Amino acid sequence: MDSFVQFITVLLIFVFVLLITYLVTRWIGGFNRRQSISGNIEVIESARIAPNVFVEIVRIGKKYVALSVSKDASVYICDVPTEDIVIKEDGSAAGLDFAGILDKMRRKADADEMTDSSESRRDE
């Protein structure tokens, strides 16, 4: 009979610890969610372009920017005009053409390289 009482006691302590763990986890999760909602920074949409590499449209204040995010670095790509952002009724972005944004970035980089190379030829 003594071992049965010990078993029930240990079982109750185990259930109590699980309950406390669950409640603390929910509280911490709610705290983090409130912090992200009340801030001026919001991830509008994200798309994977390679393993562990994402292109994200982020709202910072009233400005939208495209970022490349990996586990090692976050790189600014370009500003995204507000009129190009389409927000669905459920609050998420829709109609964003990441291929178009990447092509625009590539064309801009190519134009910058061509400008730099023509300037270096003039300097010679």
One Martini backbone bead per residue (centre of mass of N, CA, C, O) as a GRO file, in nm:
protein
  124
    1MET     BB    1   0.056   0.064  -0.018
    2ASP     BB    2   0.300   0.256  -0.008
    3SER     BB    3   0.376   0.239  -0.318
    4PHE     BB    4   0.109   0.355  -0.424
    5VAL     BB    5   0.136   0.638  -0.297
    6GLN     BB    6   0.402   0.709  -0.436
    7PHE     BB    7   0.299   0.685  -0.725
    8ILE     BB    8   0.077   0.903  -0.706
    9THR     BB    9   0.263   1.133  -0.622
   10VAL     BB   10   0.447   1.130  -0.871
   11LEU     BB   11   0.220   1.167  -1.076
   12LEU     BB   12   0.121   1.445  -0.973
   13ILE     BB   13   0.388   1.594  -1.006
   14PHE     BB   14   0.414   1.548  -1.309
   15VAL     BB   15   0.149   1.691  -1.391
   16PHE     BB   16   0.223   1.963  -1.265
   17VAL     BB   17   0.477   2.018  -1.437
   18LEU     BB   18   0.333   2.008  -1.711
   19LEU     BB   19   0.138   2.241  -1.655
   20ILE     BB   20   0.347   2.461  -1.601
   21THR     BB   21   0.492   2.437  -1.873
   22TYR     BB   22   0.252   2.507  -2.050
   23LEU     BB   23   0.185   2.789  -1.928
   24VAL     BB   24   0.462   2.921  -1.980
   25THR     BB   25   0.466   2.880  -2.285
   26ARG     BB   26   0.212   3.045  -2.346
   27TRP     BB   27   0.309   3.311  -2.220
   28ILE     BB   28   0.562   3.353  -2.395
   29GLY     BB   29   0.418   3.343  -2.670
   30GLY     BB   30   0.233   3.589  -2.615
   31PHE     BB   31   0.457   3.794  -2.569
   32ASN     BB   32   0.590   3.771  -2.853
   33ARG     BB   33   0.337   3.841  -3.017
   34ARG     BB   34   0.292   4.127  -2.901
   35GLN     BB   35   0.563   4.243  -2.995
   36SER     BB   36   0.521   4.196  -3.310
   37ILE     BB   37   0.251   4.359  -3.341
   38SER     BB   38   0.349   4.649  -3.206
   39GLY     BB   39   0.538   4.702  -3.426
   40ASN     BB   40   0.721   4.844  -3.720
   41ILE     BB   41   0.777   4.540  -3.792
   42GLU     BB   42   0.693   4.344  -4.096
   43VAL     BB   43   0.624   4.043  -4.242
   44ILE     BB   44   0.466   3.991  -4.541
   45GLU     BB   45   0.674   3.808  -4.719
   46SER     BB   46   0.794   3.470  -4.810
   47ALA     BB   47   1.071   3.317  -5.004
   48ARG     BB   48   1.223   3.045  -5.131
   49ILE     BB   49   1.552   3.016  -5.314
   50ALA     BB   50   1.701   2.836  -5.099
   51PRO     BB   51   1.866   2.681  -4.882
   52ASN     BB   52   1.843   2.904  -4.624
   53VAL     BB   53   1.695   3.109  -4.840
   54PHE     BB   54   1.537   3.433  -4.840
   55VAL     BB   55   1.270   3.632  -4.957
   56GLU     BB   56   1.168   3.952  -4.823
   57ILE     BB   57   0.888   4.137  -4.728
   58VAL     BB   58   0.922   4.450  -4.552
   59ARG     BB   59   0.783   4.644  -4.297
   60ILE     BB   60   0.905   4.982  -4.227
   61GLY     BB   61   0.668   5.132  -4.126
   62LYS     BB   62   0.595   5.276  -4.455
   63LYS     BB   63   0.815   5.082  -4.567
   64TYR     BB   64   0.931   4.878  -4.837
   65VAL     BB   65   1.137   4.579  -4.838
   66ALA     BB   66   1.395   4.383  -4.977
   67LEU     BB   67   1.519   4.066  -4.855
   68SER     BB   68   1.800   3.868  -4.777
   69VAL     BB   69   1.774   3.555  -4.595
   70SER     BB   70   1.997   3.400  -4.371
   71LYS     BB   71   2.185   3.247  -4.129
   72ASP     BB   72   2.430   3.474  -4.172
   73ALA     BB   73   2.243   3.691  -4.340
   74SER     BB   74   2.130   4.027  -4.423
   75VAL     BB   75   2.009   4.164  -4.737
   76TYR     BB   76   1.973   4.435  -4.918
   77ILE     BB   77   1.799   4.505  -5.216
   78CYS     BB   78   1.514   4.684  -5.210
   79ASP     BB   79   1.272   4.889  -5.287
   80VAL     BB   80   0.914   4.882  -5.249
   81PRO     BB   81   0.651   4.987  -5.385
   82THR     BB   82   0.343   5.038  -5.254
   83GLU     BB   83   0.178   4.978  -5.525
   84ASP     BB   84   0.296   4.667  -5.538
   85ILE     BB   85   0.128   4.611  -5.290
   86VAL     BB   86  -0.080   4.326  -5.200
   87ILE     BB   87  -0.345   4.292  -4.975
   88LYS     BB   88  -0.511   4.074  -4.825
   89GLU     BB   89  -0.784   4.038  -4.618
   90ASP     BB   90  -0.608   3.853  -4.406
   91GLY     BB   91  -0.314   4.035  -4.424
   92SER     BB   92  -0.176   3.923  -4.663
   93ALA     BB   93   0.013   3.895  -4.926
   94ALA     BB   94  -0.047   3.965  -5.281
   95GLY     BB   95   0.090   3.955  -5.603
   96LEU     BB   96   0.380   3.898  -5.570
   97ASP     BB   97   0.677   3.927  -5.779
   98PHE     BB   98   0.977   3.792  -5.726
   99ALA     BB   99   1.092   3.770  -6.008
  100GLY     BB  100   1.063   4.070  -6.072
  101ILE     BB  101   1.239   4.174  -5.843
  102LEU     BB  102   1.495   4.017  -5.923
  103ASP     BB  103   1.521   4.134  -6.208
  104LYS     BB  104   1.547   4.428  -6.119
  105MET     BB  105   1.803   4.382  -5.954
  106ARG     BB  106   1.979   4.273  -6.185
  107ARG     BB  107   1.955   4.518  -6.372
  108LYS     BB  108   2.075   4.716  -6.171
  109ALA     BB  109   2.347   4.571  -6.139
  110ASP     BB  110   2.425   4.581  -6.438
  111ALA     BB  111   2.413   4.889  -6.465
  112ASP     BB  112   2.628   4.946  -6.249
  113GLU     BB  113   2.857   4.791  -6.390
  114MET     BB  114   2.854   4.954  -6.653
  115THR     BB  115   2.912   5.226  -6.523
  116ASP     BB  116   3.178   5.148  -6.385
  117SER     BB  117   3.330   5.058  -6.647
  118SER     BB  118   3.301   5.330  -6.802
  119GLU     BB  119   3.447   5.504  -6.585
  120SER     BB  120   3.721   5.349  -6.595
  121ARG     BB  121   3.781   5.415  -6.895
  122ARG     BB  122   3.787   5.727  -6.865
  123ASP     BB  123   4.028   5.732  -6.655
  124GLU     BB  124   4.246   5.610  -6.868
   0.00000   0.00000   0.00000
